[in-house]
């Protein structure tokens, strides 16, 4: 599509940018839906703090135990096809040396002739699980905003690795956009949110024109919503709180509501979350 081109790098990280595991799950779905091969991985010694993101011992089918270290890897499609192709950048959010981290990956992106960059994240927000998941699509690139009908964020404050990568891409001449799904805060820290993952993939397909696999996400999203309904039914206070969120969301979606409602919620989230991560026990860099 015009703006992002035909070789688009999609980045999503496990960590603070990943409420309800929506972004990392979206990357997993993309990876499982096609054949990919690694192009480049960073040296974990340079970028991760093992006291916060520890290596793990795993056993293979024969019982052999090995160590798995935190990583960040760029993957490319094994086969070239017509239309837009998606490269993937996935891993754990780094703890240090963010400028060097971003430079390494953007250098590889330039070498691979990447034409566009999209970061995907998910944030905890005051939204009900019973309504469609809102996805904020933004860009600092005026031409991209016009072509793809994206917003321009006015946020000022602490940022995370997705913003650093997006800025590095723009500086290198690769147009960048960002997608953020709003996950109900009362469930974001307790269970994966397939409904948010589905919303991110829908929006990614919309702005890139790539064929995005979804598998059985629609069924999983319906089951997720039903499970929360069942849990809330036994809690009168929670039921009333969700009704309040529904009334607010319905007001936003009414014809009289401002078109900036989702953008404003995004700004409120960033200011509210500037003092800590959404997932304890992970690397804790600020957004």
C-alpha positions as CSV (number, residue, x, y, z in Angstrom):
1,X,0.0,0.0,0.0
2,X,1.1,3.6,-0.5
3,X,3.0,4.9,2.5
4,X,4.4,1.7,4.1
5,X,5.4,0.0,0.8
6,X,5.6,-3.7,0.2
7,X,8.2,-4.8,2.8
8,X,6.9,-3.9,6.2
9,X,8.7,-4.7,9.5
10,X,6.3,-5.3,12.4
11,X,7.7,-5.0,15.9
12,X,6.2,-6.2,19.1
13,X,7.9,-6.9,22.5
14,X,7.1,-8.9,25.6
15,X,7.1,-6.6,28.6
16,X,5.6,-3.3,29.6
17,X,4.2,-2.6,26.1
18,X,2.2,-5.8,26.2
19,X,-1.0,-5.6,28.4
20,X,-3.0,-8.8,28.2
21,X,-0.2,-10.3,26.0
22,X,-2.1,-8.9,23.1
23,X,0.9,-7.6,21.1
24,X,3.2,-10.5,21.7
25,X,0.4,-12.9,20.8
26,X,-0.2,-11.0,17.6
27,X,3.4,-11.5,16.6
28,X,3.1,-15.2,17.5
29,X,0.1,-15.5,15.2
30,X,1.9,-13.9,12.4
31,X,4.9,-16.1,12.9
32,X,2.8,-19.3,13.1
33,X,0.8,-18.3,10.0
34,X,3.8,-18.2,7.7
35,X,7.3,-19.6,7.1
36,X,10.0,-17.3,8.6
37,X,13.7,-17.5,9.1
38,X,15.9,-15.4,11.5
39,X,18.0,-12.6,9.9
40,X,19.6,-11.1,12.9
41,X,19.6,-11.4,16.7
42,X,21.3,-9.1,19.2
43,X,23.9,-10.2,21.7
44,X,21.9,-10.6,24.9
45,X,24.9,-9.7,27.1
46,X,24.7,-6.2,25.8
47,X,21.1,-5.4,26.3
48,X,19.4,-7.5,29.0
49,X,19.6,-7.4,32.8
50,X,19.5,-11.1,33.9
51,X,18.3,-10.2,37.4
52,X,15.0,-9.0,35.8
53,X,14.8,-11.1,32.7
54,X,16.4,-14.4,33.7
55,X,17.6,-17.2,31.4
56,X,15.5,-20.3,31.6
57,X,16.4,-24.0,31.8
58,X,14.4,-26.1,29.3
59,X,14.4,-29.8,28.4
60,X,14.1,-31.2,24.9
61,X,12.2,-34.4,23.9
62,X,15.2,-36.5,25.0
63,X,15.4,-34.8,28.4
64,X,18.5,-32.8,27.6
65,X,18.6,-29.6,29.6
66,X,19.7,-26.4,28.0
67,X,19.7,-22.7,28.8
68,X,17.5,-20.2,26.8
69,X,18.6,-16.6,27.0
70,X,16.4,-13.6,26.5
71,X,16.6,-12.4,23.0
72,X,15.4,-10.0,20.3
73,X,15.3,-11.3,16.7
74,X,14.4,-10.0,13.3
75,X,12.7,-12.6,11.0
76,X,12.0,-12.5,7.3
77,X,9.6,-14.5,5.2
78,X,11.2,-17.6,3.7
79,X,9.5,-17.2,0.3
80,X,8.9,-14.0,-1.7
81,X,5.3,-13.5,-2.7
82,X,3.3,-10.9,-4.5
83,X,1.8,-8.1,-2.4
84,X,2.9,-6.8,0.9
85,X,5.1,-9.0,3.0
86,X,5.6,-8.7,6.7
87,X,9.0,-9.0,8.4
88,X,8.9,-9.5,12.2
89,X,10.9,-8.1,15.1
90,X,10.1,-9.9,18.3
91,X,11.6,-10.6,21.7
92,X,12.0,-9.1,25.2
93,X,12.2,-5.4,25.8
94,X,15.8,-4.5,26.5
95,X,17.0,-3.1,29.8
96,X,19.9,-0.9,28.6
97,X,21.6,0.7,25.6
98,X,18.4,1.4,23.7
99,X,20.0,3.6,21.1
100,X,22.5,1.0,20.1
101,X,19.8,-1.7,20.2
102,X,17.6,0.3,17.8
103,X,20.5,1.1,15.5
104,X,21.4,-2.5,15.1
105,X,18.0,-3.5,14.0
106,X,17.4,-0.4,11.8
107,X,20.8,-1.1,10.0
108,X,19.5,-4.6,9.3
109,X,16.2,-3.2,8.1
110,X,17.9,-0.9,5.7
111,X,20.0,-3.8,4.4
112,X,16.8,-5.9,3.8
113,X,15.2,-2.9,1.9
114,X,12.4,-2.6,4.5
115,X,10.0,0.1,3.2
116,X,7.8,0.6,6.3
117,X,7.8,0.0,10.1
118,X,4.8,-0.7,12.3
119,X,5.1,-1.1,16.1
120,X,2.3,-2.8,17.9
121,X,1.5,-2.6,21.6
122,X,-1.3,-2.9,24.1
123,X,-2.2,-0.8,27.1
124,X,-4.4,-1.2,30.1
125,X,-7.3,1.2,29.9
126,X,-10.7,2.1,31.4
127,X,-12.7,0.3,28.8
128,X,-15.3,-2.5,29.0
129,X,-14.6,-6.0,27.7
130,X,-18.1,-6.2,26.1
131,X,-17.4,-3.6,23.5
132,X,-15.1,-3.7,20.4
133,X,-11.5,-3.2,21.3
134,X,-10.2,0.3,20.4
135,X,-6.9,0.5,18.5
136,X,-5.1,3.8,18.3
137,X,-3.2,4.2,15.1
138,X,-0.6,6.9,15.0
139,X,2.3,8.3,13.1
140,X,4.6,11.3,13.1
141,X,4.9,11.1,9.3
142,X,2.4,13.5,7.7
143,X,2.2,11.6,4.4
144,X,1.6,8.4,6.2
145,X,-1.2,9.9,8.4
146,X,-2.9,11.2,5.3
147,X,-2.6,8.0,3.3
148,X,-3.6,5.6,6.1
149,X,-6.0,7.9,8.1
150,X,-3.8,7.8,11.2
151,X,-3.6,10.2,14.2
152,X,-0.8,12.4,15.3
153,X,0.0,11.9,19.0
154,X,0.6,15.0,21.1
155,X,2.0,13.0,24.1
156,X,5.1,14.3,25.8
157,X,6.9,12.3,28.4
158,X,8.7,9.0,29.0
159,X,8.7,6.5,26.2
160,X,9.7,2.9,25.6
161,X,11.5,0.8,23.1
162,X,8.7,0.8,20.5
163,X,8.9,4.6,20.4
164,X,12.7,4.5,20.2
165,X,12.6,2.0,17.3
166,X,9.9,4.1,15.5
167,X,12.0,7.2,15.8
168,X,15.1,5.5,14.6
169,X,13.2,4.1,11.6
170,X,11.8,7.6,10.7
171,X,15.3,9.1,11.0
172,X,16.7,6.5,8.7
173,X,14.0,7.3,6.1
174,X,11.7,4.3,6.8
175,X,8.1,5.6,7.4
176,X,6.8,4.3,10.7
177,X,3.4,3.9,12.4
178,X,2.2,2.6,15.7
179,X,-0.8,0.6,16.7
180,X,-2.0,0.4,20.4
181,X,-4.9,-1.8,21.6
182,X,-6.8,-0.7,24.7
183,X,-7.2,-3.7,27.1
184,X,-9.7,-3.6,30.0
185,X,-7.5,-3.0,33.0
186,X,-9.5,-5.2,35.3
187,X,-8.4,-8.3,33.3
188,X,-5.2,-7.2,31.5
189,X,-2.9,-8.5,34.2
190,X,-4.7,-11.8,34.8
191,X,-5.3,-13.5,31.4
192,X,-4.3,-13.1,27.8
193,X,-6.7,-11.0,25.7
194,X,-7.4,-12.7,22.4
195,X,-10.0,-10.0,21.6
196,X,-7.3,-7.4,21.7
197,X,-4.9,-9.5,19.7
198,X,-7.6,-9.9,17.0
199,X,-8.2,-6.1,17.0
200,X,-4.5,-5.5,16.4
201,X,-4.3,-7.9,13.6
202,X,-7.4,-6.5,11.9
203,X,-5.9,-3.0,12.1
204,X,-2.5,-4.2,10.9
205,X,-4.1,-5.8,7.8
206,X,-6.1,-2.6,7.2
207,X,-3.0,-0.3,7.1
208,X,-0.5,-2.7,5.4
209,X,-2.7,-4.5,2.9
210,X,-1.0,-7.8,3.9
211,X,-3.0,-11.0,4.3
212,X,-2.9,-11.5,8.1
213,X,-3.7,-14.9,9.6
214,X,-6.2,-15.0,12.4
215,X,-6.8,-18.7,12.9
216,X,-9.4,-19.4,15.6
217,X,-9.0,-16.0,17.3
218,X,-12.6,-15.0,16.8
219,X,-13.7,-18.1,18.7
220,X,-11.1,-17.5,21.4
221,X,-12.2,-13.9,21.7
222,X,-15.8,-14.9,22.2
223,X,-14.9,-17.4,24.9
224,X,-12.7,-14.9,26.6
225,X,-15.6,-12.4,26.8
226,X,-18.0,-15.1,28.0
227,X,-15.6,-16.1,30.8
228,X,-15.4,-12.6,32.0
229,X,-19.2,-12.2,31.9
230,X,-19.5,-15.3,34.0
231,X,-17.0,-14.1,36.6
232,X,-18.5,-10.6,36.8
233,X,-22.0,-12.1,37.2
234,X,-21.1,-13.2,40.7
235,X,-19.7,-9.8,41.7
236,X,-22.4,-7.1,41.9
237,X,-19.8,-4.3,42.4
238,X,-17.8,-5.4,39.3
239,X,-21.0,-5.7,37.3
240,X,-22.0,-2.2,38.0
241,X,-18.4,-0.9,37.3
242,X,-18.5,-2.6,33.9
243,X,-21.9,-1.0,33.2
244,X,-20.4,2.4,33.9
245,X,-17.6,1.7,31.5
246,X,-20.1,0.6,28.9
247,X,-22.1,3.8,29.3
248,X,-18.9,5.9,28.9
249,X,-17.8,3.9,25.8
250,X,-21.3,4.2,24.2
251,X,-21.1,8.0,24.7
252,X,-17.7,8.0,22.9
253,X,-19.2,6.0,20.1
254,X,-22.2,8.2,19.7
255,X,-22.5,10.6,16.7
256,X,-22.1,13.5,19.0
257,X,-18.7,12.3,20.5
258,X,-15.4,13.8,19.5
259,X,-13.3,11.8,16.9
260,X,-10.4,12.3,19.3
261,X,-11.8,10.2,22.1
262,X,-9.5,7.2,21.5
263,X,-6.5,9.5,21.1
264,X,-7.3,11.2,24.4
265,X,-7.6,7.9,26.2
266,X,-4.2,6.9,24.8
267,X,-2.6,10.1,26.1
268,X,-4.2,9.6,29.6
269,X,-2.8,6.0,29.6
270,X,0.7,7.2,28.9
271,X,0.6,9.8,31.6
272,X,-0.9,7.4,34.1
273,X,1.5,4.6,33.3
274,X,4.7,6.7,33.4
275,X,5.7,5.4,36.8
276,X,5.9,1.7,36.3
277,X,5.5,-1.5,34.2
278,X,2.3,-3.4,33.6
279,X,3.9,-6.8,34.2
280,X,6.1,-7.2,37.3
281,X,9.2,-9.4,37.0
282,X,10.1,-8.2,33.5
283,X,12.7,-5.6,32.5
284,X,11.4,-2.3,33.7
285,X,12.5,0.4,31.2
286,X,10.1,3.3,30.8
287,X,8.1,3.8,27.7
